[in-house]
């Protein structure tokens, strides 16, 4: 892909939107069919060219009101500046002044997506990495579910967090709520699925096993050779419907048991390469702020995006596992970059 003329205004706008959606510069270059160096240069120049904030005179509030605001900010993590000031019965202060005052005692942060790892979690992650360090990961089927909505990923709201405070951890539901629930798997350079969970179905142990029977086993697994089935290792996370005694016994009857069923450490989405596949698909289906009017239309977009993910991309994800294991050992069980 050769270098072309300078970026147009439309292309620059698209780059900004893609960056906001979490796309990498390489992904953006492919979407716009432009040279990667051109995209990187624009991003670097944009960051260097940002003007420093010019502090304007702010409306003064009393020392007593300031103490009230500080206490309210500590008690109301992720609240808006308006909510904080209203809770203190301080009115008539413009947003710019509210934010300037809060900036001295707090900062805007997003709620943390990753739950904090305790000592036990880290030890289990290290034990898991040591156990599978010599595994042939080309034989591992990595599976997971993803929920897609009509309006894009559920980004946790920003809000003011007092200095020295941790952002609260919101509850993340793997099942339940609106949108379309999608299941898929990746192994070596192959994508299994995606398969759609029927609307309105809550994945408990029984419905999860029935779903696997109707999709994964009947449409993919049964077509594989005996030698493939003998060597394949099935990975799933520790969602209640996955790790229950019912599901484990059901998979055992299917021949997926003992060493063929991978154990999974707690709080470890960063170790599952299929999470990166979900990012690729979401970046594609929600590009340019795309929204959908029906669940069927967003499902069709997921299928189309998955169809465009080639074997080399999947192979890159599955072959990253050796590096992930080494990273988690180097970080003594801590989270790693995905």
Secondary structure, 3 states (H helix, E strand, C coil): CCCCCCCCHHHHHHHHHHHHCCCCHHHHHHHHCCCHHHHHHHHHHHHHCCCCCCCCCCCCCCHHHHHHHHHHHHHCCCECHHHHHHHCCCCCCCHHHHHHHHHCCEEEEECECCCCCCHHHHHHHHHHHHHCCCCCHHHEEEEEEEEECCCCCCCCCEEEEECCCCCCECCCCCCCCCCEEEEEEEECCEEEEEEECCCCCCCCHHHHHHHHHHHHHHHCHHHCCHHHHHHCEEECCCCHHHHCHHHHHHHHHCCCCHHHECCCCCCCHHHCCHHHHHHHHHHHHCHHHCCCCCHHHHHHHHHHHHHCCCHHHHHHHHCCHHHHHHHHHHCCCCCCCC
